[in-house]
Amino acid sequence: MTAYEEMIQHTATPHAPWYVVPADHKWFARLVVAAALVETLRGLGVDYPTPDPARRRELAKIKAALERVK
């Protein structure tokens, strides 16, 4: 266990951290991974691009066409 802890301490960085995820219960492991992903994505501070009016019209046409497909 000491080697495991030392490896994590010496290889984790702020840019590339390690996450220790308990795997005794799948639902909890998945919850921990999802929370880490959400936290990381929020920390990126990115926004969705804002499409110009012409692109919005084009996307509306595409959406309407897809909604007609059954």
Distance bins in CASP14 RR format, pairs under 12 A and 6 or more apart:
PFRMAT RR
TARGET T0000
AUTHOR 0000-0000-0000
RMODE 2
METHOD distances of the structure
MODEL  1
1 7 0 0 0 0 0 1 0 0 0 0 0
1 8 0 0 0 0 0 1 0 0 0 0 0
1 20 0 0 0 0 0 1 0 0 0 0 0
2 8 0 0 0 0 0 1 0 0 0 0 0
2 9 0 0 0 0 0 1 0 0 0 0 0
3 9 0 0 0 0 0 1 0 0 0 0 0
3 10 0 0 0 0 0 1 0 0 0 0 0
4 10 0 0 0 0 0 1 0 0 0 0 0
4 11 0 0 0 0 0 1 0 0 0 0 0
4 18 0 0 0 0 0 1 0 0 0 0 0
4 20 0 0 0 0 1 0 0 0 0 0 0
5 11 0 0 0 0 0 1 0 0 0 0 0
5 12 0 0 0 0 0 1 0 0 0 0 0
5 18 0 0 0 0 0 1 0 0 0 0 0
5 20 0 0 0 0 1 0 0 0 0 0 0
6 12 0 0 0 0 0 1 0 0 0 0 0
7 18 0 0 0 0 1 0 0 0 0 0 0
7 20 0 0 0 0 0 1 0 0 0 0 0
8 16 0 0 0 0 0 1 0 0 0 0 0
8 17 0 0 0 0 1 0 0 0 0 0 0
8 18 1 0 1 0 0 0 0 0 0 0 0
8 19 0 0 0 0 1 0 0 0 0 0 0
8 20 1 0 0 1 0 0 0 0 0 0 0
9 17 0 0 0 0 0 1 0 0 0 0 0
9 18 0 0 0 0 1 0 0 0 0 0 0
9 20 0 0 0 0 0 1 0 0 0 0 0
10 18 0 0 0 0 0 1 0 0 0 0 0
11 17 0 0 0 0 1 0 0 0 0 0 0
11 18 1 0 0 1 0 0 0 0 0 0 0
12 18 1 0 1 0 0 0 0 0 0 0 0
12 19 0 0 0 0 1 0 0 0 0 0 0
12 20 0 0 0 0 1 0 0 0 0 0 0
14 40 0 0 0 0 0 1 0 0 0 0 0
14 43 0 0 0 0 0 1 0 0 0 0 0
15 40 0 0 0 0 0 1 0 0 0 0 0
16 40 0 0 0 0 0 1 0 0 0 0 0
17 36 0 0 0 0 1 0 0 0 0 0 0
17 39 0 0 0 0 0 1 0 0 0 0 0
17 40 0 0 0 0 1 0 0 0 0 0 0
18 36 0 0 0 0 0 1 0 0 0 0 0
19 29 0 0 0 0 0 1 0 0 0 0 0
19 32 1 0 0 1 0 0 0 0 0 0 0
19 33 1 0 0 1 0 0 0 0 0 0 0
19 34 0 0 0 0 0 1 0 0 0 0 0
19 35 0 0 0 0 1 0 0 0 0 0 0
19 36 1 0 1 0 0 0 0 0 0 0 0
19 37 0 0 0 0 1 0 0 0 0 0 0
19 39 0 0 0 0 1 0 0 0 0 0 0
19 40 0 0 0 0 1 0 0 0 0 0 0
20 29 0 0 0 0 0 1 0 0 0 0 0
20 32 0 0 0 0 1 0 0 0 0 0 0
20 33 0 0 0 0 0 1 0 0 0 0 0
20 36 0 0 0 0 0 1 0 0 0 0 0
21 28 0 0 0 0 1 0 0 0 0 0 0
21 29 1 0 1 0 0 0 0 0 0 0 0
21 30 0 0 0 0 1 0 0 0 0 0 0
21 31 0 0 0 0 1 0 0 0 0 0 0
21 32 1 0 1 0 0 0 0 0 0 0 0
21 33 1 0 1 0 0 0 0 0 0 0 0
21 34 0 0 0 0 0 1 0 0 0 0 0
21 35 0 0 0 0 0 1 0 0 0 0 0
21 36 1 0 0 1 0 0 0 0 0 0 0
21 37 0 0 0 0 0 1 0 0 0 0 0
22 28 1 0 0 1 0 0 0 0 0 0 0
22 29 1 0 0 1 0 0 0 0 0 0 0
22 30 0 0 0 0 0 1 0 0 0 0 0
22 31 0 0 0 0 0 1 0 0 0 0 0
22 32 1 0 0 1 0 0 0 0 0 0 0
22 33 0 0 0 0 0 1 0 0 0 0 0
23 29 1 0 1 0 0 0 0 0 0 0 0
23 30 0 0 0 0 1 0 0 0 0 0 0
23 31 0 0 0 0 0 1 0 0 0 0 0
23 32 0 0 0 0 1 0 0 0 0 0 0
23 33 0 0 0 0 0 1 0 0 0 0 0
24 32 0 0 0 0 0 1 0 0 0 0 0
25 31 0 0 0 0 1 0 0 0 0 0 0
25 32 0 0 0 0 0 1 0 0 0 0 0
26 32 0 0 0 0 0 1 0 0 0 0 0
26 33 0 0 0 0 0 1 0 0 0 0 0
27 33 0 0 0 0 0 1 0 0 0 0 0
27 34 0 0 0 0 0 1 0 0 0 0 0
28 34 0 0 0 0 0 1 0 0 0 0 0
28 35 0 0 0 0 0 1 0 0 0 0 0
29 35 0 0 0 0 0 1 0 0 0 0 0
29 36 0 0 0 0 0 1 0 0 0 0 0
30 36 0 0 0 0 0 1 0 0 0 0 0
30 37 0 0 0 0 0 1 0 0 0 0 0
31 37 0 0 0 0 0 1 0 0 0 0 0
31 38 0 0 0 0 0 1 0 0 0 0 0
32 38 0 0 0 0 0 1 0 0 0 0 0
32 39 0 0 0 0 0 1 0 0 0 0 0
33 39 0 0 0 0 0 1 0 0 0 0 0
33 40 0 0 0 0 0 1 0 0 0 0 0
34 40 0 0 0 0 0 1 0 0 0 0 0
34 41 0 0 0 0 0 1 0 0 0 0 0
35 41 0 0 0 0 0 1 0 0 0 0 0
35 42 0 0 0 0 0 1 0 0 0 0 0
36 42 0 0 0 0 0 1 0 0 0 0 0
36 43 0 0 0 0 0 1 0 0 0 0 0
37 43 0 0 0 0 0 1 0 0 0 0 0
37 44 0 0 0 0 0 1 0 0 0 0 0
38 44 0 0 0 0 0 1 0 0 0 0 0
39 45 0 0 0 0 0 1 0 0 0 0 0
40 46 0 0 0 0 0 1 0 0 0 0 0
49 55 0 0 0 0 1 0 0 0 0 0 0
49 56 0 0 0 0 0 1 0 0 0 0 0
49 59 0 0 0 0 0 1 0 0 0 0 0
50 56 0 0 0 0 1 0 0 0 0 0 0
51 57 0 0 0 0 1 0 0 0 0 0 0
51 58 0 0 0 0 1 0 0 0 0 0 0
51 59 1 0 0 1 0 0 0 0 0 0 0
51 60 0 0 0 0 0 1 0 0 0 0 0
51 62 0 0 0 0 0 1 0 0 0 0 0
52 58 0 0 0 0 1 0 0 0 0 0 0
52 59 0 0 0 0 0 1 0 0 0 0 0
53 59 0 0 0 0 0 1 0 0 0 0 0
53 60 0 0 0 0 0 1 0 0 0 0 0
54 60 0 0 0 0 0 1 0 0 0 0 0
54 61 0 0 0 0 0 1 0 0 0 0 0
55 61 0 0 0 0 0 1 0 0 0 0 0
55 62 0 0 0 0 0 1 0 0 0 0 0
56 62 0 0 0 0 0 1 0 0 0 0 0
56 63 0 0 0 0 0 1 0 0 0 0 0
57 63 0 0 0 0 0 1 0 0 0 0 0
57 64 0 0 0 0 0 1 0 0 0 0 0
58 64 0 0 0 0 0 1 0 0 0 0 0
58 65 0 0 0 0 0 1 0 0 0 0 0
59 65 0 0 0 0 0 1 0 0 0 0 0
59 66 0 0 0 0 0 1 0 0 0 0 0
60 66 0 0 0 0 0 1 0 0 0 0 0
60 67 0 0 0 0 0 1 0 0 0 0 0
61 67 0 0 0 0 0 1 0 0 0 0 0
61 68 0 0 0 0 0 1 0 0 0 0 0
62 68 0 0 0 0 0 1 0 0 0 0 0
62 69 0 0 0 0 0 1 0 0 0 0 0
63 69 0 0 0 0 0 1 0 0 0 0 0
END
